[in-house]
């Protein structure tokens, strides 16, 4: 069982930066694929970034490549999302998620554990 708690959301102007953090409980944290998803009003939840192992493999959706960086600290049971050069279209509720599926899961139905979400709003 894994419990996830996100923090770090907020309001920022376009071009600014935010850092999201996700604190995880559970002794087997290092075994999980960890990801950040987001969901904007009226849109489906989408994968933003995924990390496997000790930052061994990462995945980013095309719209955030070069701007966002996902990282994990297995010793602290934490996964972070550094978001730079933010755009109004990045506005959404961001969710931390954990999966025991091998490989590089990127679909929401591959993740069994979810945080409560944190709001990110980027003003133009």
C-alpha positions in Angstrom: 0.0 0.0 0.0 1.3 3.5 -0.9 -0.1 6.8 0.2 0.8 9.9 -1.8 0.6 13.6 -0.7 1.4 16.4 -3.2 2.5 19.9 -2.4 3.9 23.0 -4.2 1.0 24.1 -6.5 0.0 27.7 -6.8 -0.5 30.7 -9.0 2.4 31.8 -11.2 2.7 34.1 -14.2 3.6 32.8 -17.6 7.3 32.1 -17.9 7.6 31.4 -14.2 8.5 28.2 -12.4 7.0 25.9 -9.8 8.3 22.8 -8.1 5.8 20.1 -7.1 6.7 17.5 -4.5 5.1 14.2 -3.7 5.7 12.5 -0.4 5.1 8.8 -0.4 4.7 6.3 2.4 5.4 2.6 2.0 8.6 0.6 2.4 8.6 -0.5 -1.3 8.6 3.0 -2.7 11.7 2.3 -4.9 9.9 -0.6 -6.7 7.2 1.7 -8.0 7.1 3.7 -11.2 6.2 7.2 -10.2 4.4 9.7 -12.4 2.8 13.1 -12.5 -0.5 13.5 -14.3 -2.6 16.6 -14.9 -6.2 17.3 -15.6 -7.6 20.6 -16.9 -11.3 21.4 -16.7 -13.2 19.6 -19.4 -10.2 17.5 -20.5 -9.1 14.0 -19.8 -6.3 13.2 -17.3 -3.0 13.1 -19.2 0.5 11.8 -18.3 3.0 14.6 -17.9 6.2 12.8 -16.7 7.2 9.3 -15.5 10.3 8.0 -13.7 11.5 4.5 -13.2 13.9 3.2 -10.5 16.5 5.7 -9.3 15.9 8.2 -12.2 17.0 5.4 -14.6 14.3 6.0 -17.2 12.1 9.0 -17.7 9.2 9.9 -20.0 7.7 13.3 -20.8 4.7 14.2 -22.9 5.8 16.3 -25.9 4.3 19.5 -24.6 6.5 19.7 -21.5 9.8 18.3 -22.9 12.7 20.7 -22.2 10.6 22.6 -19.6 9.7 20.0 -16.9 12.0 17.7 -15.0 10.9 14.7 -12.9 13.2 13.3 -10.3 12.9 11.0 -7.3 14.7 10.5 -4.1 14.2 6.9 -2.9 15.9 7.6 0.4 13.3 10.3 1.2 10.4 8.5 -0.5 9.8 11.6 -2.7 9.2 12.5 -6.3 9.4 16.0 -7.6 8.4 17.9 -10.7 10.4 21.0 -11.6 8.3 23.1 -14.0 10.0 25.9 -15.8 8.9 28.3 -18.5 5.3 27.7 -17.5 2.5 28.5 -20.0 -1.2 29.2 -19.4 -2.0 25.8 -21.1 -0.1 24.1 -18.2 -3.0 25.2 -15.9 -4.5 22.0 -14.4 -4.8 19.9 -11.2 -1.6 17.9 -11.0 -1.6 14.4 -9.5 1.2 12.2 -8.2 0.7 8.5 -9.0 2.4 5.2 -8.3 2.4 2.0 -10.3 3.8 -1.5 -9.8 3.5 -2.3 -13.5 6.9 -3.1 -15.1 8.3 -1.1 -17.9 7.3 2.6 -18.3 3.6 2.9 -17.6 2.1 6.1 -18.9 -1.6 5.5 -18.9 -3.8 6.5 -15.9 -5.4 3.0 -15.7 -1.9 1.6 -15.1 -1.6 3.5 -11.8 -3.2 2.1 -8.7 -2.2 4.8 -6.2 -3.0 8.5 -6.5 -2.5 11.6 -4.4 -5.3 14.2 -3.8 -4.0 16.6 -6.4 -2.6 20.1 -6.3 -3.8 23.1 -8.4 -1.4 24.8 -10.8 -2.6 28.0 -12.4 -0.5 30.0 -14.9 -1.7 33.4 -15.7 -1.0 35.1 -19.1 
